[in-house]
Amino acid sequence: MADTNSQLRVRTANLDGDDVEFILAAWDSTLPFLASIGAGEMWGNQPLSARAGQRQEVIDIITGTRKEPHGCRDFLIAETRRSEGVVQVGAAMTRQRLPEYLNQHVDIRSHIDANKALIYLEVLVADQRPNRRYKGAGQALVEALKQRARLDGKDILYVDVWAGNNRRLNMQVWP
């Protein structure tokens, strides 16, 4: 059961603790839920933690050592304090520019203003493991990104939503 009385805090991911392992485990924990609603192909059925190079990619994103042609990426972590201590409950991966594949879609291109400074929310995961669930983790991450966008003088926050599954995932998450 979610601990609904604790406050959520959002911070930038780092290598000081277990953020890398948390990001991979939280991402993996979403796979059964996605499969249960017919959206298993969104990230595939192989856990990210088992994919070659995935752990190093997360480390490179956190340290900023991975150079991206479409803007640097980073991770935010949502966490809460529980009786056992601070527990991470969600993660978000962002970019400072849109990936090129979005600019190639005619139906999306008309909605993109190339002159606007932006944050692109590419991945949002709420940990689905029973001892980590927390209602509001995703909302806290989105709110933190909106605040960051305002403070950094960004004009817009774009959010990636998977279009597969006949858009049922979109309706499932945001009816």
VOGU-3710 file (C-alpha; in Angstrom, 3 decimals, decimal comma):
1> madtnsqlrv> 0,000/0,000/0,000  1,277/3,455/-0,823  2,372/5,708/1,982  0,197/8,722/1,199  1,221/10,918/4,148  4,878/11,390/3,238  6,185/14,299/1,227  7,828/13,641/-2,088  11,117/15,300/-2,888  12,580/15,514/-6,387
11> rtanldgddv> 16,314/15,782/-6,980  18,862/15,248/-9,722  20,174/11,681/-9,912  23,770/11,109/-8,827  26,316/8,351/-8,385  26,686/8,788/-4,609  24,044/6,189/-3,728  22,081/3,576/-5,623  20,370/5,800/-8,201  21,677/3,784/-11,162
21> efilaawdst> 20,336/0,516/-9,751  17,074/2,210/-8,790  16,518/3,647/-12,289  17,079/0,251/-13,903  14,928/-1,622/-11,357  12,094/0,921/-11,525  12,125/0,820/-15,324  12,106/-3,004/-15,234  9,200/-2,948/-12,764  6,966/-1,252/-15,342
31> lpflasigag> 7,218/-4,121/-17,842  4,569/-6,411/-16,250  2,094/-3,518/-16,001  2,677/-2,515/-19,624  2,236/-6,133/-20,736  -0,994/-6,395/-18,715  -2,577/-3,556/-20,690  -1,305/-4,776/-24,053  1,561/-2,275/-24,245  4,422/-4,699/-23,653
41> emwgnqplsa> 6,183/-3,724/-26,857  6,698/-0,153/-25,623  10,068/-1,013/-24,057  10,152/-4,661/-25,070  9,981/-7,636/-22,777  13,685/-7,821/-21,923  14,419/-5,977/-18,686  16,565/-2,904/-19,224  18,871/-4,104/-16,467  19,701/-7,149/-18,654
51> ragqrqevid> 20,452/-5,189/-21,836  24,070/-4,837/-22,846  25,379/-1,362/-22,139  22,220/-0,062/-20,460  23,772/0,352/-16,997  26,716/2,250/-18,488  24,349/4,444/-20,503  22,507/5,438/-17,311  25,846/6,193/-15,629  26,971/8,253/-18,624
61> iitgtrkeph> 23,724/10,244/-18,604  24,032/10,956/-14,875  27,676/12,048/-15,152  27,114/13,998/-18,358  29,904/12,131/-20,119  27,643/10,876/-22,899  27,471/13,458/-25,684  24,059/13,552/-27,314  23,361/14,968/-30,768  19,879/15,970/-29,582
71> gcrdfliaet> 20,743/17,744/-26,342  22,183/16,436/-23,132  20,019/14,151/-21,043  19,647/13,847/-17,297  17,643/11,955/-14,712  15,524/13,217/-11,854  14,575/11,015/-8,905  11,391/11,279/-6,811  11,810/10,017/-3,269  9,944/9,916/0,009
81> rrsegvvqvg> 10,844/9,324/3,633  9,434/6,178/5,190  10,089/4,375/8,442  12,968/2,481/6,789  14,531/5,737/5,510  14,504/7,564/2,208  13,017/5,497/-0,626  13,191/6,345/-4,326  9,787/5,937/-5,990  10,073/7,391/-9,493
91> aamtrqrlpe> 12,463/8,643/-12,162  12,329/10,926/-15,172  14,782/11,286/-18,054  14,871/14,597/-19,888  16,613/16,282/-22,816  17,255/19,907/-23,626  16,325/19,396/-27,297  13,815/17,257/-29,152  15,086/14,033/-30,721  15,350/14,323/-34,503
101> ylnqhvdirs> 12,750/11,598/-35,120  10,045/13,901/-33,718  10,869/16,616/-36,224  10,406/14,074/-39,041  6,742/13,337/-38,188  4,494/15,620/-40,223  1,646/15,411/-37,690  3,979/16,436/-34,857  6,146/18,949/-36,722  3,301/21,465/-37,017
111> hidankaliy> 3,038/21,578/-33,202  6,740/22,182/-32,606  8,038/25,714/-32,326  11,756/25,547/-33,113  12,294/29,010/-31,611  11,188/27,988/-28,118  13,592/26,862/-25,402  12,365/23,548/-24,058  12,674/20,579/-21,784  11,678/17,249/-23,298
121> levlvadqrp> 10,426/14,605/-20,868  11,476/11,440/-22,650  10,940/8,799/-19,957  8,812/8,819/-16,812  8,659/5,747/-14,581  6,937/5,186/-11,270  8,396/2,188/-9,482  5,814/-0,615/-9,588  7,475/-2,879/-7,003  5,092/-3,364/-4,043
131> nrrykgagqa> 7,455/-1,870/-1,461  8,165/1,185/-3,620  4,749/2,246/-4,873  3,799/5,797/-4,103  0,781/7,613/-5,425  1,811/10,902/-6,983  5,420/10,084/-7,942  4,840/10,850/-11,629  2,941/14,026/-10,844  5,744/15,209/-8,528
141> lvealkqrar> 8,313/14,657/-11,268  6,255/16,542/-13,861  5,676/19,424/-11,437  9,404/19,582/-10,656  10,157/19,725/-14,377  7,644/22,527/-14,886  9,314/24,446/-12,063  12,762/23,768/-13,526  11,566/24,963/-16,940  10,339/28,238/-15,430
151> ldgkdilyvd> 13,534/28,797/-13,429  15,745/28,009/-16,431  13,762/30,336/-18,710  12,342/27,527/-20,837  9,233/28,247/-22,857  7,729/24,785/-22,974  7,801/21,261/-21,538  7,189/18,551/-24,121  6,154/15,114/-22,851  6,778/11,919/-24,820
161> vwagnnrrln> 3,838/9,494/-24,848  4,075/6,161/-26,646  1,640/6,030/-29,555  1,491/2,239/-29,895  -1,130/-0,033/-28,375  -3,874/1,819/-30,279  -3,217/4,693/-27,861  -4,732/2,721/-24,952  -1,696/3,533/-22,805  -2,328/7,240/-23,327
171> mqvwp> -5,914/6,800/-22,215  -4,873/4,538/-19,336  -2,475/7,118/-17,911  -4,207/10,344/-18,911  -7,888/9,688/-19,582
//
